[in-house]
Amino acid sequence: MSKPRIVGELVIVAYKAIVGKQDPFVIFRLGETTKKTKTDLRGGQHPTWDDQVNLPVPEKKTLVVVQVYDEDAKRQELISECELDISQVLVDGEADDWYPLHYKGRPAGEIYLELTFYSAVSFFFFLYVHYKI
């Protein structure tokens, strides 16, 4: 089976969150790629990461899974999660916002993310294809 065509790169900066008292880190999953932020030790209810992850964007993949985990000495425990539809980010190029987090169907805080999309198709090629310039 062939690999999906990469249409660009999504840069996600996880700035901060409002969650329970833990030592949290964030995992982002898009298509077959998974990336992890650093852990904010003693981050508590208001962790701050200011950490960037870069994810290749496969063609026709527009759902990013965001999972916040507690870094425990014995195991990693899921604290909260959400799914982001990045369709509009792929069009607009960026989005910065607070996104609601849930755990087992219940509200479990929110996370502030900065999303930036860089297309693999050059701007000049895009103009040529769409406007024959």
DSSP file (Angstrom, degrees, kcal/mol; ACC not computed):
  #  RESIDUE AA STRUCTURE BP1 BP2  ACC     N-H-->O    O-->H-N    N-H-->O    O-->H-N    TCO  KAPPA ALPHA  PHI   PSI    X-CA   Y-CA   Z-CA
    1    1 A M              0   0    0      0, 0.0     2,-0.1     0, 0.0     0, 0.0   0.000 360.0 360.0 360.0 135.0    0.0    0.0    0.0
    2    2 A S        -     0   0    0      1,-0.1     3,-0.1     3,-0.0     0, 0.0  -0.426 360.0-105.4 -80.7 154.2    1.4    3.4   -0.9
    3    3 A K        -     0   0    0     -2,-0.1    -1,-0.1     1,-0.1     3,-0.1  -0.477  42.4-100.9 -73.8 147.1    1.9    6.2    1.6
    4    4 A P        -     0   0    0      0, 0.0     2,-0.2     0, 0.0    -1,-0.1  -0.370  41.8-100.3 -67.5 149.4   -0.6    9.1    1.4
    5    5 A R        -     0   0    0     53,-0.1    54,-3.0     1,-0.1     2,-0.5  -0.500  33.5-128.7 -69.3 134.8    0.5   12.2   -0.3
    6    6 A I  E     -A   58   0A   0     52,-0.2     3,-0.1    -2,-0.2    -1,-0.1  -0.768  22.8-174.8 -88.1 123.7    1.6   14.9    2.1
    7    7 A V  E     -     0   0A   0     50,-3.0   113,-2.8    -2,-0.5   114,-0.6   0.521  59.3 -53.1 -97.4  -7.0   -0.2   18.2    1.4
    8    8 A G  E     -AB  57 119A   0     49,-0.7    49,-2.9   111,-0.3     2,-0.4  -0.990  60.8 -73.8 164.7-163.8    1.7   20.3    4.0
    9    9 A E  E     -AB  56 118A   0    109,-2.6   109,-2.9    -2,-0.3     2,-0.6  -0.993  25.8-149.7-132.2 134.4    2.8   20.6    7.6
   10   10 A L  E     -AB  55 117A   0     45,-3.3    45,-3.0    -2,-0.4     2,-0.6  -0.912  10.8-159.5-103.4 122.6    0.7   21.6   10.6
   11   11 A V  E     -AB  54 116A   0    105,-3.5   105,-2.4    -2,-0.6     2,-0.5  -0.905   9.8-171.2-102.1 123.1    2.6   23.4   13.3
   12   12 A I  E     -AB  53 115A   0     41,-2.8    41,-2.6    -2,-0.6     2,-0.6  -0.966   8.9-165.6-117.5 126.0    0.9   23.2   16.7
   13   13 A V  E     -AB  52 114A   0    101,-2.5   101,-2.1    -2,-0.5     2,-0.9  -0.953   9.0-155.5-108.9 115.4    2.1   25.2   19.7
   14   14 A A  E     +AB  51 113A   0     37,-2.5    37,-1.7    -2,-0.6    36,-1.0  -0.811  21.4 170.0 -88.3 108.5    0.5   24.0   23.0
   15   15 A Y  E     -     0   0A   0     97,-2.0    34,-2.4    -2,-0.9    35,-0.8   0.959  51.2 -33.9 -85.6 -59.8    0.7   27.1   25.2
   16   16 A K  E     -AB  48 112A   0     96,-0.8    96,-3.1    32,-0.3    -1,-0.3  -0.944  49.5-158.1-158.2 171.6   -1.3   26.3   28.3
   17   17 A A  E     - B   0 111A   0     30,-1.7     2,-0.5    -2,-0.3    94,-0.2  -0.957  21.3-130.1-151.5 167.4   -4.3   24.5   29.7
   18   18 A I  E     + B   0 110A   0     92,-2.8    92,-1.4    -2,-0.3     2,-0.2  -0.949  54.3 130.9-123.1 107.2   -6.8   24.4   32.5
   19   19 A V        -     0   0    0     26,-1.8    90,-0.1    -2,-0.5     3,-0.1  -0.728  57.8 -63.6-141.1-173.8   -7.0   20.8   33.8
   20   20 A G  S    S-     0   0    0     88,-0.3     2,-0.8    -2,-0.2    -1,-0.2  -0.051  71.3 -70.4 -69.9 179.8   -6.8   18.8   37.1
   21   21 A K  S    S+     0   0    0     24,-0.1     2,-0.2     2,-0.1    24,-0.1  -0.651  86.1 109.1 -80.1 108.2   -3.8   18.7   39.3
   22   22 A Q  S    S-     0   0    0     -2,-0.8    22,-2.0    22,-0.4    21,-0.2  -0.850  77.8 -94.5-154.9-172.3   -1.1   16.6   37.5
   23   23 A D        -     0   0    0     -2,-0.2    48,-2.9    20,-0.2    18,-0.2  -0.791  61.9-167.4-113.4  80.9    2.2   16.7   35.7
   24   24 A P  E     +C   70   0A   0      0, 0.0    16,-2.7     0, 0.0     2,-0.3  -0.326  25.1 173.1 -86.5 154.7    0.7   16.9   32.2
   25   25 A F  E     -C   69   0A   0     44,-1.9    44,-2.8    14,-0.2     2,-0.4  -0.929  25.4-126.2-141.1 165.2    2.0   16.5   28.7
   26   26 A V  E     -C   68   0A   0     12,-0.3    11,-2.6    -2,-0.3     2,-0.4  -0.922  10.8-159.2-120.6 140.2    0.1   16.5   25.4
   27   27 A I  E     -CD  67  36A   0     40,-3.0    40,-2.6    -2,-0.4     2,-0.4  -0.972   8.5-163.3-115.3 132.4    0.0   14.0   22.6
   28   28 A F  E     -CD  66  35A   0      7,-3.0     7,-2.6    -2,-0.4     2,-0.4  -0.947   4.8-170.1-114.6 135.0   -1.1   15.1   19.1
   29   29 A R  E     +CD  65  34A   0     36,-2.2    36,-2.6    -2,-0.4     2,-0.4  -0.990  12.0 167.7-130.3 126.1   -2.1   12.5   16.4
   30   30 A L  E >   -CD  64  33A   0      3,-2.4     3,-2.0    -2,-0.4     2,-0.2  -0.957  68.2 -43.8-136.8 116.2   -2.8   13.2   12.8
   31   31 A G  T 3  S-     0   0    0     32,-0.5    26,-0.1    -2,-0.4    31,-0.0  -0.479 124.5 -21.6  62.5-127.5   -3.0   10.3   10.4
   32   32 A E  T 3  S+     0   0    0     -2,-0.2     2,-0.4    -3,-0.1    -1,-0.3   0.417 118.5  96.4 -92.8   0.6   -0.2    7.9   11.2
   33   33 A T  E <   -D   30   0A   0     -3,-2.0    -3,-2.4    23,-0.2     2,-0.4  -0.777  48.4-175.7-101.7 134.8    2.0   10.5   13.0
   34   34 A T  E     -D   29   0A   0     -2,-0.4     2,-0.3    -5,-0.2    -5,-0.2  -0.994   3.0-178.5-127.6 133.2    2.1   11.1   16.7
   35   35 A K  E     -D   28   0A   0     -7,-2.6    -7,-3.0    -2,-0.4     2,-0.4  -0.955  10.0-152.2-131.7 152.2    4.0   13.8   18.5
   36   36 A K  E     -D   27   0A   0     -2,-0.3    -9,-0.2    -9,-0.2     2,-0.1  -0.946   7.2-139.4-127.4 141.4    4.4   14.7   22.2
   37   37 A T        -     0   0    0    -11,-2.6     2,-0.1    -2,-0.4    16,-0.0  -0.361  39.1 -87.3 -84.2 173.6    5.1   17.9   24.1
   38   38 A K        -     0   0    0     -2,-0.1     2,-0.4   -13,-0.1   -12,-0.3  -0.364  48.5-102.7 -71.4 163.4    7.4   18.2   27.1
   39   39 A T        -     0   0    0    -14,-0.1     2,-1.1    -2,-0.1   -14,-0.2  -0.741  19.4-140.3 -88.8 135.7    5.9   17.5   30.5
   40   40 A D    >   -     0   0    0    -16,-2.7     3,-2.1    -2,-0.4     4,-0.2  -0.781  24.5-147.1 -94.8  91.1    5.1   20.4   32.8
   41   41 A L  T 3  S+     0   0    0     -2,-1.1   -18,-0.1     1,-0.3   -16,-0.0  -0.371  82.4   4.2 -61.9 132.1    6.3   19.0   36.1
   42   42 A R  T 3  S+     0   0    0     -2,-0.1    -1,-0.3     1,-0.1   -19,-0.2   0.792  86.7 146.0  59.4  30.7    4.2   20.3   38.9
   43   43 A G    X   +     0   0    0     -3,-2.1     3,-1.2   -21,-0.2   -20,-0.2   0.775  28.8 176.2 -66.7 -26.3    2.0   22.1   36.2
   44   44 A G  T 3   -     0   0    0    -22,-2.0   -22,-0.4     1,-0.2   -25,-0.2  -0.220  59.4 -21.4  60.0-142.4   -1.0   21.5   38.4
   45   45 A Q  T 3  S+     0   0    0      1,-0.2   -26,-1.8   -24,-0.1    -1,-0.2   0.654 142.3  43.7 -77.6 -15.9   -4.3   22.9   37.2
   46   46 A H  S <  S-     0   0    0     -3,-1.2    -1,-0.2   -28,-0.2   -28,-0.2  -0.513  77.3-179.9-129.2  64.9   -2.7   25.5   35.0
   47   47 A P        -     0   0    0      0, 0.0   -30,-1.7     0, 0.0     2,-0.4  -0.309  11.0-158.5 -66.8 149.5    0.2   23.9   33.1
   48   48 A T  E     +A   16   0A   0    -32,-0.2   -32,-0.3     1,-0.1   -33,-0.1  -0.993  23.4 158.5-129.2 124.1    2.2   25.9   30.6
   49   49 A W  E     -     0   0A   0    -34,-2.4   -34,-0.2    -2,-0.4   -33,-0.2   0.793  18.0-170.2-107.3 -48.9    4.2   24.2   27.9
   50   50 A D  E     +     0   0A   0    -36,-1.0     2,-0.4   -35,-0.8   -35,-0.2   0.937  42.2 148.4  47.0  50.5    4.9   26.7   25.2
   51   51 A D  E     -A   14   0A   0    -37,-1.7   -37,-2.5   -13,-0.1     2,-0.4  -0.920  39.6-143.6-121.4 138.6    6.0   23.7   23.2
   52   52 A Q  E     -A   13   0A   0     -2,-0.4     2,-0.4   -39,-0.2   -39,-0.2  -0.832  13.6-176.4-107.8 138.0    5.8   23.2   19.4
   53   53 A V  E     -A   12   0A   0    -41,-2.6   -41,-2.8    -2,-0.4     2,-0.5  -0.977  14.0-148.3-126.1 146.3    5.2   20.0   17.5
   54   54 A N  E     -A   11   0A   0     -2,-0.4   -43,-0.2   -43,-0.2    -2,-0.0  -0.963  14.6-173.0-116.5 126.3    5.2   19.7   13.7
   55   55 A L  E     -A   10   0A   0    -45,-3.0   -45,-3.3    -2,-0.5     2,-0.1  -0.972  23.5-127.9-121.7 127.1    2.9   17.2   12.0
   56   56 A P  E     -A    9   0A   0      0, 0.0   -47,-0.3     0, 0.0   -23,-0.2  -0.500  25.8-134.9 -66.0 142.1    2.9   16.3    8.3
   57   57 A V  E     -A    8   0A   0    -49,-2.9   -50,-3.0    -2,-0.1   -49,-0.7  -0.875  16.2-150.6-105.1 106.2   -0.7   16.6    6.9
   58   58 A P  E >   -A    6   0A   0      0, 0.0     3,-1.8     0, 0.0   -52,-0.2  -0.415  35.5 -86.1 -71.7 151.3   -1.6   13.6    4.7
   59   59 A E  T 3  S+     0   0    0    -54,-3.0     3,-0.1     1,-0.3   -54,-0.0  -0.307 112.9  10.1 -55.9 135.5   -4.1   14.2    1.9
   60   60 A K  T 3  S+     0   0    0      1,-0.2     2,-0.6    -3,-0.1    -1,-0.3   0.591  96.4 121.3  69.1  14.5   -7.8   14.0    3.1
   61   61 A K    <   +     0   0    0     -3,-1.8    -1,-0.2     1,-0.1     3,-0.0  -0.939  19.5 150.1-108.7 117.6   -6.8   13.9    6.8
   62   62 A T        +     0   0    0     -2,-0.6    24,-3.0    -3,-0.1     2,-0.6   0.243  41.2  93.9-130.6  12.0   -8.4   16.7    8.7
   63   63 A L  E     - E   0  85A   0     22,-0.2     2,-0.5    23,-0.1   -32,-0.5  -0.936  49.3-169.0-115.2 120.2   -8.9   15.3   12.2
   64   64 A V  E     -CE  30  84A   0     20,-2.9    20,-3.1    -2,-0.6     2,-0.5  -0.922  13.0-146.8-106.2 125.9   -6.3   15.9   14.9
   65   65 A V  E     -CE  29  83A   0    -36,-2.6   -36,-2.2    -2,-0.5     2,-0.5  -0.815  13.5-165.3 -91.5 127.1   -6.6   13.9   18.2
   66   66 A V  E     +CE  28  82A   0     16,-3.1    16,-2.4    -2,-0.5     2,-0.4  -0.964   9.0 179.1-115.5 123.3   -5.4   15.8   21.2
   67   67 A Q  E     -CE  27  81A   0    -40,-2.6   -40,-3.0    -2,-0.5     2,-0.5  -0.991  15.7-154.9-129.9 130.0   -4.8   13.9   24.4
   68   68 A V  E     -CE  26  80A   0     12,-3.2    11,-3.4    -2,-0.4    12,-1.6  -0.903  19.8-172.6-104.0 126.5   -3.5   15.3   27.7
   69   69 A Y  E     -CE  25  78A   0    -44,-2.8   -44,-1.9    -2,-0.5     2,-0.5  -0.836  24.6-125.9-118.1 154.4   -1.8   12.8   30.0
   70   70 A D  E     -CE  24  77A   0      7,-3.0     7,-1.9    -2,-0.3     2,-1.0  -0.884  24.7-134.9 -95.2 126.3   -0.5   12.8   33.5
   71   71 A E  E     + E   0  76A   0    -48,-2.9     2,-0.3    -2,-0.5     5,-0.2  -0.731  33.5 177.4 -83.9 104.7    3.2   11.8   33.7
   72   72 A D        -     0   0    0      3,-1.4   -50,-0.0    -2,-1.0    -2,-0.0  -0.794  39.9-121.6-107.2 150.1    3.3    9.4   36.6
   73   73 A A  S    S+     0   0    0     -2,-0.3    -1,-0.1     1,-0.2     3,-0.1   0.833 113.7  34.6 -59.2 -32.2    6.4    7.5   37.7
   74   74 A K  S    S-     0   0    0      1,-0.3     2,-0.3    -3,-0.0    -1,-0.2   0.819 130.4 -13.5 -94.1 -34.9    4.6    4.2   37.2
   75   75 A R        -     0   0    0     -5,-0.1    -3,-1.4     2,-0.0     2,-0.5  -0.975  63.2-102.6-159.9 167.7    2.3    4.9   34.2
   76   76 A Q  E     -E   71   0A   0     -2,-0.3     2,-0.5    -5,-0.2    -5,-0.2  -0.905  37.0-160.6-101.8 125.5    0.9    7.5   31.9
   77   77 A E  E     -E   70   0A   0     -7,-1.9    -7,-3.0    -2,-0.5     2,-0.2  -0.913  19.1-121.4-114.0 129.1   -2.8    8.3   32.7
   78   78 A L  E     +E   69   0A   0     -2,-0.5    -9,-0.3    -9,-0.2     3,-0.1  -0.493  30.9 174.6 -66.3 127.9   -5.2   10.0   30.3
   79   79 A I  E     -     0   0A   0    -11,-3.4     2,-0.3     1,-0.4   -10,-0.2   0.808  61.0 -26.6 -99.4 -46.2   -6.6   13.2   31.8
   80   80 A S  E     -E   68   0A   0    -12,-1.6   -12,-3.2    23,-0.1    -1,-0.4  -0.974  57.0-170.6-164.1 167.7   -8.6   14.6   29.0
   81   81 A E  E     -EF  67 102A   0     21,-2.4    21,-2.6    -2,-0.3     2,-0.3  -0.983   4.7-176.4-160.5 166.0   -8.9   14.7   25.2
   82   82 A C  E     -E   66   0A   0    -16,-2.4   -16,-3.1    -2,-0.3     2,-0.4  -0.966  23.3-125.3-158.6 166.9  -10.5   16.3   22.2
   83   83 A E  E     -E   65   0A   0     -2,-0.3     2,-0.5   -18,-0.2   -18,-0.2  -0.984  21.2-154.9-120.1 132.3  -10.7   16.0   18.4
   84   84 A L  E     -E   64   0A   0    -20,-3.1   -20,-2.9    -2,-0.4     2,-0.8  -0.920   8.8-147.1-110.0 127.2   -9.9   19.1   16.2
   85   85 A D  E     -E   63   0A   0     -2,-0.5     3,-0.4   -22,-0.2   -22,-0.2  -0.843  15.4-173.8 -87.9 113.6  -11.3   19.4   12.7
   86   86 A I     >  +     0   0    0    -24,-3.0     4,-2.1    -2,-0.8     5,-0.2   0.233  49.7 112.1 -96.2  14.1   -8.5   21.3   10.9
   87   87 A S  H  > S+     0   0    0    -25,-0.4     4,-0.8     1,-0.2    -1,-0.2   0.906  81.8  44.4 -53.0 -46.3  -10.4   21.8    7.6
   88   88 A Q  H  > S+     0   0    0     -3,-0.4     4,-3.4     1,-0.2     3,-0.4   0.849 109.4  56.4 -70.3 -33.5  -10.7   25.6    8.2
   89   89 A V  H  > S+     0   0    0      1,-0.2     4,-2.5     2,-0.2    28,-0.3   0.872 102.8  56.0 -63.9 -36.4   -7.1   25.9    9.3
   90   90 A L  H  < S+     0   0    0     -4,-2.1    -1,-0.2     2,-0.2    -2,-0.2   0.777 116.1  37.6 -66.2 -25.7   -6.0   24.3    6.0
   91   91 A V  H  < S+     0   0    0     -4,-0.8    -2,-0.2    -3,-0.4    -1,-0.2   0.899 125.0  35.6 -87.9 -50.2   -7.9   27.0    4.2
   92   92 A D  H  < S-     0   0    0     -4,-3.4    -3,-0.2    -5,-0.1    -2,-0.2   0.770  97.8-131.5 -78.8 -27.5   -7.1   30.0    6.4
   93   93 A G  S  < S+     0   0    0     -4,-2.5    24,-2.7    -5,-0.3     2,-0.3   0.126  74.1  31.2  97.5 -21.7   -3.6   29.0    7.3
   94   94 A E  E     - G   0 116A   0     22,-0.2     2,-0.3    -6,-0.2    22,-0.2  -0.995  49.0-177.5-162.8 161.1   -3.9   29.5   11.1
   95   95 A A  E     - G   0 115A   0     20,-2.2    20,-3.5    -2,-0.3     2,-0.4  -0.898   4.9-169.9-161.0 135.3   -6.1   29.5   14.2
   96   96 A D  E     + G   0 114A   0     -2,-0.3     2,-0.3    18,-0.2    18,-0.2  -0.998  33.9 121.9-127.0 126.7   -5.5   30.3   17.8
   97   97 A D  E     - G   0 113A   0     16,-2.0    16,-2.4    -2,-0.4     2,-0.4  -0.993  61.4 -90.1-169.7 167.8   -8.1   29.4   20.4
   98   98 A W  E     - G   0 112A   0     -2,-0.3    14,-0.2    14,-0.2   -81,-0.1  -0.815  41.2-159.7 -86.7 132.6   -9.1   27.7   23.6
   99   99 A Y  E     - G   0 111A   0     12,-2.9    12,-2.4    -2,-0.4     2,-0.1  -0.962  18.7-116.2-118.3 132.5  -10.4   24.2   22.8
  100  100 A P  E     - G   0 110A   0      0, 0.0     2,-0.3     0, 0.0    10,-0.3  -0.396  26.4-151.6 -69.6 140.9  -12.7   22.2   25.2
  101  101 A L  E     -     0   0A   0      8,-3.0     7,-3.0    -2,-0.1     8,-0.4  -0.837  11.2-168.1-110.0 149.8  -11.3   19.0   26.7
  102  102 A H  E     -FG  81 107A   0    -21,-2.6   -21,-2.4    -2,-0.3     2,-0.4  -0.933  13.3-161.2-134.4 157.6  -13.4   16.0   27.8
  103  103 A Y  E >  S- G   0 106A   0      3,-2.6     3,-1.5    -2,-0.3   -23,-0.1  -0.940  82.2 -16.8-140.9 118.8  -12.9   12.8   29.7
  104  104 A K  T 3  S-     0   0    0     -2,-0.4   -24,-0.0     1,-0.3    -1,-0.0   0.885 130.1 -50.5  52.4  43.6  -15.4   10.0   29.4
  105  105 A G  T 3  S+     0   0    0      1,-0.2    -1,-0.3     3,-0.0     3,-0.0   0.445 118.1 106.0  81.9  -0.1  -17.9   12.4   27.9
  106  106 A R  E <  S- G   0 103A   0     -3,-1.5    -3,-2.6     1,-0.0    -1,-0.2  -0.848  81.5 -92.9-113.4 149.5  -17.6   15.0   30.6
  107  107 A P  E     + G   0 102A   0      0, 0.0    -5,-0.3     0, 0.0     3,-0.1  -0.327  42.3 173.5 -57.0 136.8  -16.0   18.4   30.5
  108  108 A A  E     -     0   0A   0     -7,-3.0   -88,-0.3     1,-0.5     2,-0.2  -0.082  51.4 -76.3-141.5  36.2  -12.4   18.2   31.7
  109  109 A G  E     -     0   0A   0     -8,-0.4    -8,-3.0   -90,-0.1    -1,-0.5  -0.618  50.4 -91.9 107.9-165.9  -10.8   21.6   31.1
  110  110 A E  E     -BG  18 100A   0    -92,-1.4   -92,-2.8   -10,-0.3     2,-0.4  -0.980  20.6-144.4-152.0 160.4   -9.6   23.4   28.0
  111  111 A I  E     -BG  17  99A   0    -12,-2.4   -12,-2.9    -2,-0.3     2,-0.6  -0.986  12.3-137.0-132.7 137.9   -6.3   23.9   26.1
  112  112 A Y  E     +BG  16  98A   0    -96,-3.1   -97,-2.0    -2,-0.4   -96,-0.8  -0.851  31.4 177.2 -97.6 121.0   -5.0   26.9   24.3
  113  113 A L  E     -BG  14  97A   0    -16,-2.4   -16,-2.0    -2,-0.6     2,-0.5  -0.940  26.1-151.4-126.0 144.6   -3.4   26.0   20.9
  114  114 A E  E     -BG  13  96A   0   -101,-2.1  -101,-2.5    -2,-0.4     2,-0.5  -0.978  21.1-167.6-111.2 119.6   -1.9   27.9   18.1
  115  115 A L  E     +BG  12  95A   0    -20,-3.5   -20,-2.2    -2,-0.5     2,-0.4  -0.921   9.2 176.5-112.5 130.2   -2.3   26.1   14.8
  116  116 A T  E     -BG  11  94A   0   -105,-2.4  -105,-3.5    -2,-0.5     2,-0.5  -0.997  13.2-155.3-134.5 130.3   -0.4   27.1   11.6
  117  117 A F  E     -B   10   0A   0    -24,-2.7     2,-0.5    -2,-0.4  -107,-0.2  -0.904   4.1-167.3-109.0 130.5   -0.6   25.3    8.3
  118  118 A Y  E     -B    9   0A   0   -109,-2.9  -109,-2.6    -2,-0.5     2,-0.1  -0.966  21.3-136.5-114.9 115.1    2.2   25.5    5.7
  119  119 A S  E     -B    8   0A   0     -2,-0.5  -111,-0.3  -111,-0.2     4,-0.1  -0.407   6.0-146.4 -72.3 143.4    1.2   24.1    2.3
  120  120 A A  S    S+     0   0    0   -113,-2.8     2,-0.5    -2,-0.1  -112,-0.2   0.667  83.1  84.4 -79.2 -17.7    3.5   21.8    0.4
  121  121 A V  S    S-     0   0    0   -114,-0.6    -2,-0.1     1,-0.1  -114,-0.0  -0.736  89.7-118.1 -86.4 129.1    2.2   23.3   -2.8
  122  122 A S     >  -     0   0    0     -2,-0.5     4,-2.2     1,-0.1     5,-0.1  -0.314  15.9-122.3 -66.4 150.9    3.9   26.6   -3.7
  123  123 A F  H  > S+     0   0    0      1,-0.2     4,-2.4     2,-0.2     5,-0.2   0.871 112.6  53.3 -60.0 -39.4    1.8   29.7   -3.8
  124  124 A F  H  > S+     0   0    0      2,-0.2     4,-2.2     1,-0.2    -1,-0.2   0.879 108.2  49.3 -67.9 -37.5    2.7   30.3   -7.5
  125  125 A F  H  > S+     0   0    0      2,-0.2     4,-2.8     1,-0.2     5,-0.2   0.907 109.9  52.5 -64.8 -41.8    1.7   26.8   -8.5
  126  126 A F  H  X S+     0   0    0     -4,-2.2     4,-2.5     1,-0.2     5,-0.3   0.928 110.0  47.9 -58.8 -46.7   -1.6   27.4   -6.7
  127  127 A L  H  X S+     0   0    0     -4,-2.4     4,-2.8     1,-0.2     6,-0.7   0.907 112.7  49.3 -61.1 -42.1   -2.2   30.6   -8.6
  128  128 A Y  H  X S+     0   0    0     -4,-2.2     4,-1.7     4,-0.2    -2,-0.2   0.945 113.9  44.3 -63.3 -48.7   -1.4   28.9  -11.9
  129  129 A V  H  < S+     0   0    0     -4,-2.8    -2,-0.2     1,-0.2    -1,-0.2   0.905 125.0  32.3 -64.4 -42.6   -3.7   26.0  -11.3
  130  130 A H  H  < S+     0   0    0     -4,-2.5    -2,-0.2    -5,-0.2    -1,-0.2   0.777 136.9  19.0 -89.9 -27.3   -6.6   28.0  -10.1
  131  131 A Y  H  < S-     0   0    0     -4,-2.8    -3,-0.2    -5,-0.3    -2,-0.2   0.423  89.2-128.4-125.6  -0.3   -6.3   31.3  -12.0
  132  132 A K     <        0   0    0     -4,-1.7    -4,-0.2    -5,-0.5    -3,-0.1   0.860 360.0 360.0  53.3  40.0   -4.0   30.4  -15.0
  133  133 A I              0   0    0     -6,-0.7    -5,-0.2    -9,-0.1    -1,-0.1   0.444 360.0 360.0 -84.1 360.0   -1.7   33.3  -14.1
